[in-house]
Amino acid sequence: MSDNKTISLEERFEHIEEIIDKMEAGDVSLDASFELYKNGLEEIKAANAMLDDMEKAMLVLNEDGSLEEF
């Protein structure tokens, strides 16, 4: 897969969907399925890290009008 800093969250989700489609096809060997599974886990971990970073960067407007991190 690509470098974590150059791939978008949407691209990660697309990769995960492609991996799921390949695994569901049923014509994949056990070794290939295991490799797809590992790649899928890596993509999910990377997407989760990206989501965590986005969540930390979100700001909330308080009642007094000040901004606070979410």
Buried (B, 14 or more C-beta within 10 A) or exposed (E): EEEEEEBEEEBBEEBBEBBEEBBEEEEBEEEEEEEBEEBBEBBBEBBEEBEEEEEEEEEEEEEEEEEEEE
